[in-house]
Amino acid sequence: MKKRIIWTSGGVVLLIIVSLLAAGNYFYDVAINRSHESVDLHGGGESVAAAGLLSEYEQQTKLEEVTKWTDQQSFDIVEIESEDGLKLKARFLKNAHSNGKAVILAHGYKGNSEQMPGITKYYYELGYDILKPDARGHGLSEGEYIGYGWHDRKDYIQWVLFLVDKKKEDAIFLHGFSMGAATVLMTSGEKLPAEVKGIIADSGYTSVLEELSHQLKFLYHLPAFPVMQVTSAITNLRAGYTFEEASALESVKKNKLPLFIIHGDKDELVPTEMAQRIFDMAVSKKDLWIVPGAGHTEAYTIAEEEYQERLKAFLTDALEQ
């Protein structure tokens, strides 16, 4: 009888272990592995507020205007090598009336450097040169996994050095959206060249652990523990980082640059409260703008004019520091 209990208990424990390992590998393939198709994330898509902001005609007209402008620009494909030997590529646009300033625009999860046309056009109008990298594991860049901003932070240091050394930029800003926002926040905690003047984070998450736990809850109706811990361990083995260490919260504690945090108050993909916590944790000069009616990365759509005014004011102020 005792042997049977021992064997049964052992079998149950083994089954649990095997199941957790299978789940961890599955979620790694879904969320981290480059080759897997993007899933429909909870809170993704356009909100009712954004969809109803402009008439269909106005939306089409604005889209055509930005698309036409984008098509008229000559983006150069530039390349660097990461610390771990990956070839990373970006689109670089030299301003015809360059003022010696540049912005690095960071795209979101499963995105690429062809995105963010509206804000690209606005920075160009301000006289900025524009660099739009493909994050490792995305677009034209090499890499078999998604770093969610953690390993990317080191890549962004390399991109900054590229702008300083190769393009002779005098002032550089980092501006990211969603995963790109987390990327620039994580980069802010590193030692950066003096040419970097400020950080703009639109819809960024606190940490990879918290964001993936949030998605796990809504997409799969599963508790974070122990699935996320197992997936994190597998990610550490296969990609070299853990979800726990990939933290924007910890990074902003070390940031000394001016910081502008933007977030929609209707964001369900990256909960709005994450923006408040990042802001509270930051120790540098900082500003927080919670945009009424905006879902995930919709602030520029919902309040384009105010976005531009606030952004311009932040850039001007940061350059005077």
Residue, then its C-alpha position, 0 to 999 in steps of 0.5 A: m500500500k505504502k509503495r503504491i502511494i509513493w509510486t502514485s505520488g511520484g507519478v503525479v509530481l513527474l506529470i506536473i513537472v513535465s506539464l510545466l516544462a511543456a507549458g513553459n516551452y509553449f509560451y516561450d515559442v508563442a511569446i519569445n521565439r521570433s519564428h512564431e506568428s504574433v498572437d492577438l494580445h489582450g487590449g490590442g486593436e483600435s479603441v472605439a474612441a480612436a475609431g470615432l475621433l475622425s470621420e472615415y473621410e478625415q482618417q483616409t485623408k490624414l493617412e494619405e498625407v502621411t503615406k505620401w510624405t513617407d514615400q517621398q523620403s529617402f531612408d538609408i538602411v544602416e547597420i551595426e553589430s551588437e555585443d553578441g554578434l548580431k547584425l542589426k539594421a535600421r532606417f535612417l533619414k537625414n533631414a534636409h534642414s538638419n539641426g544637429k539633433a536626432v531621435i531614435l524611434a523604438h517600435g513595439y512587439k512584432g513591429n518594425s522600423e517602417q511603422m510610426p510614420g506620423i511621429t516620424k513626420y513630426y520630428y522631421e518637421l522639427g528639423y531632427d534626423i531620424l533613426k528607426p531600428d528594427a529590434r533584434g528578432h524583428g524586421l531586417s535585424e538578426g536574432e532568434y528571440i524577442g528581448y522585450g527591451w532588456h537585451d535591446r537596451k545594450d543595442y540602443i547604446q550601440w545605436v546612440l554611438f552610431l549616431v554620435d560617431k558616424k552621423k555627428e549628432d549633437a543631441i539625441f532623444l530616445h522615443g519608444f512605443s509599447m515594447g519600444a517604450a520599455t526599451v528606452l526606459m531600460t536603456s535610460g538606466e545605462k551609462l549613456p553618452a552626454e549627447v543623449k538628452g531625454i527619454i520619451a516613453d509612450s505606453g511602456y510596461t513596468s517589467v516583462l514578468e508583469e506584462l506577460s503575467h497580465q497577458l497570461k491571465f486574460l488570454y489563457h485564464l491562468p495564474a502567473f505562478p508557476v507558469m511564468q517562473v518556468t517560462s522565465a527559466i526556459t527563456n534564460l536558458r534559450a535567450g539569456y535573460t529572465f523576466e524578473e531582471a527585465s525591469a523598466l521600474e529598476s532602470v528608471k531608478k538609475n536614470k538621470l535624464p529628463l523623462f516624459i511618460i505618456h499613457g492612455d487612460k483606456d489602455e488594456l494591453v499595458p494597464t495604465e497604472m503601470a505608467q503611474r508606477i514607473f513615474d513614481m519610481a523615476v528619480s530624474k526630472k519627469d513628467l506624466w501625461i495620462v491621455p483621456g480616451a486613449g487606448h494602447t499607443e493611441a495618444y498621438t491619434i486621440a490628441e495629435e495637436e496636444y501631443q505635438e505641443r507637449l512633446k515640443a515643450f519637453l524637447t526644448d526644456a530637456l535641451e536647456q538642461 
